Amino acid sequence: MTNTIRLTMAQALTRYLTRQFTEIDGEKLPLFGGVWAIFGHGNVAAIGEALYQVRDELPTFRAHNEQAMAHAAIGFGKANFRRRMMVATTSIGPGALNMVTAAALAHVNRLPVLLLPGDVFANRIPDPVLQQVENFGDGTMSANDCFRPVSRYFDRITRPEQIIPALARAMQVLTDPAECGPVTLSLCQDVQAEAYDYPVSFFEERIWTQRRTRPDVQELKRAADVLRNAKKPVIIAGGGVLFSQASDALRAFVEATGIPVCETQGGKSSLPDAADLNMGAVGVTGTSAANRLAEDADVILAVGTRLQDFTTGSWALFKKDGKTVIGLNVQPFDAGKHRALPLVADAREGLTELAQAITGWRAPAPWTKDAKAGKATWREAATKVTAATNATLPSDAQVIGAVQRALGSGVTLVNASGGLPGELHKLWQAGEPGSYHGEYGFSTMGYEIAGGLGAKMARPEREVVVMVGDGSYLMLNSEIATSVMLGQKLIVVLLDNRGFGCINRLQMATGSANFNNLLKDARHEIMPEIDFVAHAASMGAIAEKAGSIAELESALAKAAINDRTTVIVIDTDPLASTEAGGHWWDVAVPEVSPREEVNAARKAYEKAVLAQRVGD
């Protein structure tokens, strides 16, 4: 007879999670770094009790906002290069739905997180329960069905034994480099409390290690043949380089071949900014050094990137006729995008074997020399825009320069939406792999502070600096209090331009009137004067206002030795942005308008779209 143990479904779930491990640099570690929980009637009784029983093996962290705690879990997974992850559990209804945005963020960015929202009663006897969303035509539907399109795997547990195959499938998805993304197990609240005789074998320890897919022989040969004939090749390094821990392999490949490297938002810090052939950011928010090479490239080796529109300049950046894109990616869906020549493989293994296949070949010397010269020119331009000035309202670039000078490249820099990602992608000089932590796949306002907290929990030995605008701060700032409560120190630099400055600039660029973005242009009776210093201090942070770039650098020096989360506020110019670098981005302009400014913008737009390479 099979040995069994009688547990509730919730107890079985939490016990199973404590038995999952990974191995990093020879050290055996729990795969799950903990559970974020906000309890309600849909998870407090069963999941809450089960988590209490394993609190020493699987720590539970209390948060202040469900979306934010899921962001923190995702930030933890990203900072660990997907080798470790976290769990988030909520009640049913609004608590669960608050996590849907975070699920989409993880889905887009291919990041692991296990979401455990409570659900309605499987037996339906008490229906409709508090917070239940009823569908008049479908008795099986609940609010949690909203997770389906933003989960890599979704399951609703309506019997206690179903958790056995559901967790098996969940682990496959969470730990597979190609499938990786959010898993949602929707837990009917009565089933959480039901007991079942679970096989003892279900709780055996398992160590999950990273699968490294090696390239197909024929695909490798085709890619090698193309590269050997390249006259102007470039590499685009995406987030997959970091997730694969392929930075050393990339550096060796570049040193052997002399091919210049451009970095996506997700791939920034794949190589140190100081590397001679790291041209920096590519695409809409790219450097002049990277973009001028991309425009003229005849072969583009795209490593671990989704090739989204910010990377490709809405597919108007790569202008050379007859060019070839080689898609080196662990996920075939990404490897073959836009008629790319697929090379389906783990980034590290793929680069290593491709280097062996073209041993002795180097890019033409004039191409490599020109790339280095272009980088030097870009460095001069970047130094000018980040230099300190006495401007009453400094630019984002000047603030970035101050943070860089004060704290160096040894920190982890976290950012997400608004104008900062564009400026940081160009201007921040990243050090070691993973030191640039950007969330620009879903461009989620509110990720910054929560994601920064997750990154700090993943790498407590590193200084984590969060750069955030006032608009994003106001959307989601509650985890400042959580960071203080947990003793996880962050340095938050809050740039106050009194509105949504980035979208205001885009609005102006498309010919529209300034409307509903900056506070002064929104409908109001009284202009808000928000005391961000007092607000942050009220949550337990050390907070101060910097009146100039010089004061900001001084405040940052103090923040570096502070013992808890520090928030530094500085007023900035909402209209200033770095003109150097960059590329056109496809944002459709109205075809007709009573405003001449819009009509003029439309003419410019129609001319610009002609550069897009449809089907190429």
MARTOR-698830 format. One line per 10 residues: number of its first residue (from 1); their letters; for each residue y, x, z of C-alpha. Coordinates in steps of 0.05 Angstrom, whole numbers. Layout:
% residues N
NUM) a) Y:X:Z; ...
//
This chain:
% residues 616
1) mtntirltma) 0:0:0; 70:25:-18; 110:47:43; 171:2:51; 231:-7:96; 265:-73:108; 340:-69:96; 395:-114:73; 417:-102:1; 481:-71:27
11) qaltryltrq) 443:-24:74; 397:-4:17; 457:11:-28; 493:54:23; 430:91:44; 415:105:-30; 485:134:-40; 475:183:18; 413:210:-16; 448:231:-81
21) fteidgeklp) 469:304:-85; 496:355:-134; 497:430:-138; 562:468:-150; 563:544:-153; 496:545:-118; 518:500:-61; 484:433:-49; 537:379:-38; 537:303:-31
31) lfggvwaifg) 549:273:-100; 593:219:-69; 653:245:-30; 663:179:6; 679:106:0; 748:75:-4; 747:7:27; 794:-51:39; 753:-104:74; 757:-179:64
41) hgnvaaigea) 711:-238:72; 671:-216:11; 650:-147:37; 668:-138:110; 606:-169:141; 550:-137:100; 580:-77:63; 625:-62:122; 567:-61:171; 525:-19:124
51) lyqvrdelpt) 580:32:115; 588:37:190; 515:56:197; 523:116:149; 595:134:167; 577:206:185; 539:219:120; 583:177:74; 654:173:102; 694:110:93
61) frahneqama) 769:116:81; 818:59:92; 872:50:40; 933:5:32; 924:-20:-39; 861:-33:-78; 887:-6:-144; 913:56:-108; 848:70:-72; 810:66:-138
71) haaigfgkan) 862:114:-168; 849:162:-110; 774:158:-123; 786:172:-197; 833:230:-180; 778:260:-137; 728:255:-195; 777:286:-244; 795:343:-198; 721:358:-189
81) frrrmmvatt) 711:360:-265; 666:298:-258; 615:337:-217; 629:295:-154; 657:225:-148; 676:168:-101; 664:94:-89; 713:37:-80; 695:-31:-49; 736:-94:-42
91) sigpgalnmv) 730:-167:-25; 728:-220:-81; 789:-248:-116; 855:-210:-115; 825:-150:-80; 773:-141:-135; 822:-155:-192; 870:-104:-165; 819:-51:-186; 815:-73:-259
101) taaalahvnr) 873:-29:-280; 841:30:-247; 775:14:-281; 810:15:-348; 842:82:-331; 774:112:-315; 744:81:-378; 797:110:-424; 794:179:-391; 718:181:-386
111) lpvlllpgdv) 720:190:-310; 666:170:-260; 679:119:-205; 632:68:-173; 667:2:-161; 635:-48:-113; 675:-112:-113; 649:-171:-72; 631:-233:-111; 618:-307:-100
121) fanripdpvl) 555:-336:-68; 494:-329:-112; 465:-392:-81; 530:-430:-99; 522:-476:-38; 591:-463:-9; 626:-465:-77; 683:-459:-87; 694:-407:-34; 761:-377:-15
131) qqvenfgdgt) 790:-338:-75; 736:-362:-123; 759:-369:-195; 722:-428:-226; 708:-434:-300; 702:-506:-322; 653:-489:-377; 612:-432:-347; 581:-435:-278; 560:-362:-280
141) msandcfrpv) 629:-334:-288; 673:-304:-233; 737:-263:-230; 695:-200:-233; 677:-214:-305; 745:-182:-319; 711:-115:-305; 663:-122:-363; 707:-94:-419; 732:-36:-375
151) sryfdritrp) 665:-14:-346; 615:32:-379; 562:-7:-341; 570:-75:-308; 519:-113:-267; 522:-173:-221; 472:-169:-163; 444:-239:-150; 379:-218:-115; 371:-160:-66
161) eqiipalara) 316:-125:-106; 362:-121:-167; 400:-64:-134; 341:-18:-149; 347:-17:-226; 422:-28:-223; 433:36:-183; 386:75:-228; 427:55:-289; 492:66:-252
171) mqvltdpaec) 473:138:-236; 453:152:-308; 522:130:-332; 562:164:-277; 529:231:-287; 520:232:-363; 575:273:-398; 572:228:-460; 570:160:-425; 612:178:-364
181) gpvtlslcqd) 660:125:-340; 668:70:-288; 609:30:-263; 620:-38:-232; 566:-70:-189; 590:-139:-172; 559:-157:-105; 548:-230:-89; 567:-236:-16; 506:-274:8
191) vqaeaydypv) 460:-226:-28; 493:-167:6; 466:-194:72; 396:-213:48; 338:-168:68; 283:-140:24; 225:-92:34; 250:-32:-5; 203:24:-26; 215:86:16
201) sffeeriwtq) 211:127:-48; 276:93:-71; 313:134:-19; 285:202:-36; 338:256:-46; 358:272:-116; 402:328:-143; 442:311:-205; 464:368:-248; 506:369:-311
211) rrtrpdvqel) 468:357:-376; 489:408:-428; 473:384:-498; 464:440:-549; 487:432:-620; 442:409:-677; 422:467:-722; 448:434:-785; 513:411:-755; 524:480:-726
221) kraadvlrna) 512:513:-794; 561:467:-829; 615:479:-777; 604:554:-781; 608:554:-857; 674:517:-854; 704:564:-803; 684:626:-841; 725:601:-900; 785:581:-859
231) kkpviiaggg) 851:614:-873; 894:577:-822; 849:550:-767; 871:521:-700; 834:497:-639; 853:434:-602; 829:437:-530; 818:369:-498; 796:346:-430; 723:358:-448
241) vlfsqasdal) 736:433:-443; 754:424:-369; 698:375:-354; 648:423:-384; 679:482:-346; 684:515:-414; 749:553:-404; 714:621:-402; 676:604:-465; 740:581:-499
251) rafveatgip) 776:645:-479; 719:688:-505; 718:648:-570; 793:657:-580; 790:731:-565; 733:741:-614; 764:701:-671; 839:704:-662; 846:629:-671; 906:599:-635
261) vcetqggkss) 895:542:-586; 935:478:-576; 924:434:-515; 923:358:-506; 949:325:-443; 878:321:-417; 862:392:-439; 924:426:-412; 905:485:-368; 842:498:-408
271) lpdaadlnmg) 872:567:-418; 927:597:-374; 995:585:-404; 1005:660:-404; 948:671:-454; 976:702:-518; 942:651:-564; 954:589:-521; 1007:553:-562; 1013:499:-509
281) avgvtgtsaa) 1021:425:-519; 1005:393:-586; 1029:328:-618; 1084:279:-599; 1099:318:-535; 1080:384:-566; 1113:452:-569; 1143:479:-633; 1093:535:-629; 1033:488:-631
291) nrlaedadvi) 1059:435:-679; 1082:481:-735; 1012:511:-736; 978:443:-734; 1020:420:-793; 996:478:-835; 924:484:-810; 867:480:-860; 813:475:-805; 822:440:-739
301) lavgtrlqdf) 767:453:-687; 777:394:-640; 740:409:-575; 728:354:-524; 785:309:-547; 790:235:-565; 844:253:-617; 890:197:-594; 957:184:-627; 998:229:-581
311) ttgswalfkk) 953:287:-600; 954:274:-675; 1026:250:-681; 998:182:-701; 958:219:-754; 1020:247:-787; 1017:317:-756; 961:349:-797; 995:352:-864; 953:401:-905
321) dgktviglnv) 914:371:-962; 840:386:-961; 839:403:-886; 775:395:-846; 769:371:-775; 708:395:-736; 695:348:-678; 660:387:-623; 645:333:-572; 589:311:-528
331) qpfdagkhra) 602:239:-549; 585:223:-622; 636:167:-622; 691:219:-612; 659:275:-653; 663:235:-718; 732:205:-713; 775:205:-776; 720:233:-820; 712:294:-777
341) lplvadareg) 653:340:-787; 614:325:-724; 586:379:-679; 556:339:-622; 547:385:-563; 571:404:-494; 637:441:-502; 613:505:-468; 546:508:-504; 578:488:-570
351) ltelaqaitg) 632:542:-567; 582:594:-546; 534:580:-603; 589:572:-654; 616:640:-634; 548:670:-645; 542:636:-713; 606:668:-738; 599:736:-704; 645:787:-735
361) wrapapwtkd) 691:736:-769; 764:733:-749; 822:690:-771; 868:726:-820; 913:774:-781; 979:747:-809; 961:677:-783; 946:703:-713; 1008:747:-713; 1051:688:-735
371) akagkatwre) 1023:645:-679; 1042:696:-627; 1112:701:-655; 1119:626:-653; 1099:625:-581; 1152:676:-563; 1205:633:-598; 1181:572:-560; 1184:609:-494; 1257:624:-506
381) aatkvtaatn) 1272:551:-521; 1233:528:-459; 1269:578:-414; 1336:550:-436; 1321:477:-422; 1288:491:-354; 1343:537:-329; 1383:517:-268; 1452:487:-280; 1507:455:-239
391) atlpsdaqvi) 1500:388:-275; 1515:329:-230; 1453:295:-258; 1401:346:-279; 1349:333:-333; 1275:325:-320; 1266:394:-353; 1313:426:-303; 1275:395:-245; 1210:421:-275
401) gavqralgsg) 1240:490:-279; 1260:487:-206; 1190:466:-184; 1159:521:-226; 1205:574:-198; 1196:552:-126; 1121:540:-125; 1093:579:-183; 1032:563:-226; 983:566:-168
411) vtlvnasggl) 992:493:-149; 958:431:-177; 1011:390:-213; 998:314:-217; 1035:266:-262; 1021:203:-302; 1069:157:-339; 1142:154:-360; 1183:212:-386; 1153:266:-342
421) pgelhklwqa) 1086:274:-379; 1122:291:-443; 1167:343:-410; 1111:371:-367; 1062:375:-425; 1112:419:-462; 1143:458:-405; 1097:465:-345; 1063:534:-343; 994:519:-318
431) gepgsyhgey) 951:572:-284; 878:562:-271; 835:507:-303; 849:439:-273; 916:459:-244; 950:409:-291; 926:340:-271; 956:290:-319; 936:217:-329; 961:202:-399
441) gfstmgyeia) 901:170:-430; 919:102:-400; 989:125:-380; 986:86:-315; 1049:78:-274; 1030:83:-201; 973:133:-210; 1013:193:-188; 1013:190:-112; 944:159:-105
451) gglgakmarp) 914:205:-157; 947:263:-122; 914:243:-57; 846:242:-91; 860:311:-122; 879:338:-53; 815:311:-22; 776:345:-77; 812:411:-69; 842:413:1
461) erevvvmvgd) 855:488:-3; 905:478:-60; 977:455:-56; 982:390:-94; 1050:373:-124; 1062:302:-148; 1120:291:-196; 1139:218:-203; 1197:175:-228; 1231:122:-186
471) gsylmlnsei) 1202:66:-229; 1130:89:-219; 1142:104:-145; 1166:33:-134; 1104:5:-167; 1054:40:-122; 1074:85:-64; 1031:60:-6; 983:118:-6; 1038:163:22
481) atsvmlgqkl) 1019:129:88; 945:142:74; 958:215:59; 994:223:126; 939:184:162; 884:228:133; 922:293:142; 921:306:67; 988:339:52; 1023:326:-14
491) ivvlldnrgf) 1090:350:-40; 1122:292:-77; 1182:305:-122; 1215:238:-137; 1262:238:-196; 1310:179:-191; 1342:159:-257; 1352:87:-233; 1304:52:-280; 1253:63:-334
501) gcinrlqmat) 1289:119:-369; 1233:140:-417; 1226:70:-447; 1301:62:-448; 1305:124:-493; 1250:97:-537; 1287:30:-540; 1349:67:-564; 1310:108:-614; 1284:44:-647
511) gsanfnnllk) 1354:17:-655; 1351:-34:-599; 1405:-46:-549; 1399:-19:-479; 1364:-78:-446; 1322:-91:-384; 1300:-18:-372; 1354:16:-332; 1374:-23:-271; 1445:-29:-296
521) darheimpei) 1420:-61:-360; 1375:-112:-326; 1398:-180:-302; 1427:-171:-232; 1477:-199:-183; 1477:-137:-139; 1457:-67:-161; 1401:-41:-116; 1415:22:-77; 1346:44:-56
531) dfvahaasmg) 1341:95:1; 1278:130:-21; 1285:182:35; 1285:128:89; 1228:92:54; 1183:153:51; 1201:173:122; 1182:103:146; 1111:117:122; 1107:181:162
541) aiaekagsia) 1126:232:109; 1178:286:117; 1233:266:68; 1299:293:44; 1349:285:-12; 1367:344:-57; 1437:341:-84; 1427:396:-136; 1376:441:-168; 1391:495:-118
551) elesalakaa) 1380:447:-60; 1315:424:-93; 1288:495:-95; 1307:504:-22; 1273:439:-3; 1210:458:-41; 1206:524:-3; 1208:485:62; 1158:434:36; 1108:490:22
561) indrttvivi) 1104:506:97; 1109:435:123; 1048:407:158; 1046:339:125; 1065:301:62; 1136:316:41; 1178:274:-7; 1239:305:-40; 1286:259:-78; 1334:282:-132
571) dtdplastea) 1379:241:-178; 1368:255:-252; 1399:238:-319; 1363:179:-352; 1384:198:-423; 1369:273:-425; 1304:297:-455; 1281:362:-487; 1297:362:-562; 1257:425:-576
581) gghwwdvavp) 1186:413:-600; 1158:343:-605; 1135:301:-664; 1144:231:-692; 1105:175:-659; 1087:109:-692; 1124:54:-654; 1134:-5:-702; 1207:-25:-712; 1224:-98:-730
591) evspreevna) 1224:-109:-805; 1285:-155:-801; 1341:-159:-749; 1413:-183:-744; 1430:-114:-714; 1447:-59:-764; 1421:-6:-715; 1352:-37:-718; 1354:-42:-794; 1373:31:-799
601) arkayekavl) 1316:49:-752; 1269:8:-795; 1288:48:-857; 1274:113:-821; 1208:84:-796; 1186:64:-866; 1199:135:-889; 1162:166:-831; 1098:125:-839; 1090:154:-909
611) aqrvgd) 1068:219:-875; 1008:185:-842; 942:206:-871; 905:141:-878; 830:153:-881; 841:228:-882
//
